[in-house]
């Protein structure tokens, strides 16, 4: 069946470029967070917005219209955003917990991320199977990405307040010790 062969080829292109995007997102997220002085959640929010945009492209523009280059670009953006966000979440956890429990906290974060990805896969595949279209999947991805972007902005604000309080305490200590 020619349609099935084209779909398999498109899936192969998508998965390959998804992983390439993952490498890029993971490699870039850490240095970018360092350039922004550890403001991980702001970057994660931007990535979630880019992920929602790429998912919307997949939803409204059929992969046959996108062509292989468009499909590869969209998959690369999605992969970079997903894997980059995961790294940023781990960095944020490491920054916001005491050093003595940072390894356990990061391990728990990774476990929850893997478990969430595994558990989310079944209902999404079932949804695609029942509806017979990937539109439902892409709409779920768009809406989830939008929610994640908002949550990341809230977490960015919490991180900023925590950082400001730490700087204020440091300045207060400096004033007390000065003659």
N, C-alpha and C positions, 0 to 999 in steps of 0.2 A: 504494500500500500504506500503510494507516494506521499500522501499527507502525513502518515505516521513516520516515515523516514525523515521528512522535513522537520517534524516536531522533535524527533530524537536529536537531529543535528542542532536544532535551536537550543534544546536543553543542554547539550554538551557544550555549546558555545557559552551559554549563560553560566553554567556551573564553573567552567574554567575561569572565566573573567571575574566571577564572584570571588573565587579564591585569590586571584591576582589582586583584586581590590582589597581583600582582607590583608594581604601582605603590605600593601601600600598604606592602608589605614592604620595598621598596627605600628609600622615603622615611622609614620609621620605624627601620630597622636602624641607620643611622649615628648619629642622635641618641641612641638608646637605648644604643649602645656608648659614646658620649661620657659619658652619665650614669653608666655603670658603669666609668668610667675605662679604657676600651679593652679590656675583657674580652670580646672578640668571640666566642670559642669557647663561653663559657657560654651566651650568647644563641643561638648556632647550635645548641647541643645542645637547648635548649628548643624551638627551631623544628623540629628534627628529630623531637622527641617529639610536637609538635602535628601534624606532617605524618603521622607514623605513625598517630596517632589519627584524623585525617581520612580517611586511606586505609582504615583499618579500618572506618570508617562506610560508606565507599563499597563495601567488600567485603561486609559483613554486612547492609546495608540497601539494597535495590535502589533505583535512582534513581527508579523510578515511585512508590515508597513515600515517598521523601524529598520529592517534589514539587519545583516550580521553586525555591521559596525555600530549601529544604534543600540542593538541588543547588548553587545559587548560593553559599550560605554555605560549603559544603564546598570548592567550587572556589576561593573567595576565600582560605580558610585555606591550601589547598595552594599557590596562587600566591604568597601572601605569604611562606610559609616557604621555598619554593624560591628565589625571587628575593632574599629577604632573606639567606639563607645564602650565596648567591653573593657579595653585597656584603661580608658579614662575612669570608668567606675572603679576598677581595681586600684588605680592611683589615688582616687578620692577616698576610698576606704582606708587605704594605707596612711593617708595624711590625717584622717579624722579619728583614728583610734590610737590608744596608747601603744607605744613601741613594743611592749611586752606581749601584746596579743595581735599584732599586725599580721603575722603569718596565718594565724587561725582565722582572722576576719577575712583576709583575702581568699583563703581556701574556701570558706563558707560562701563568699560572694561568687566564686567560680562555680561551686557546686550548685547553687541556686540558679545561676545563669544556664548551666548545662541542663539541669533538670527542667527549667522553664522552657528551654528550646526543644527538648525532647517531648515534653508533655503538650506543648502547643502544636507540634507537628501533626499529631493524630487528628484532632478535631478539624484542623485546616484542610488536611488531605481528604477527610471524610466530607467536608463541606464542598470541596471541589468535585468530588465524586458524585455527590447527590445532586448538585446544581448543574453539573456538566460544563462549568465554565470557570476560568481563573479570575473572573471579575470580582467574585466574592472575596477571594484571597487577596487580591490587590487592594480592594477597599478596606479589608481588615488591616493590611499593612499600612495604608495611608492613615487610617484613624489611630492605630496604635502609635505610629511615629509622631503624629501630632500630639497625642497625650504625653508621650515620652519627652517631647520638646518642652512642653509646659512644665512637667515635673522637673526636668533638668534646670529650667530657669529658676524655679523655686529653690532647688538645692544650691544653685549658684548664689542666690541671695543669702541663704543660710551660711554657706561657706564664707561669703564676704563679711557678714556680721561677725562670725567667729574670728576671722582674720583681723578685723578692726578691733575687736575686744582684746585680742592678744597683743596687738600693737599698742593699744591704750595702756594695758597693764605694764608693758615694757617701759613705756614713757613715764608712767607713774613711779616705777621702781628707780628709774634714772634720776627723777627729781628728788626722791627721798634720800638717795645716796649722795647727791651733790651738796657741797657746803653752802 
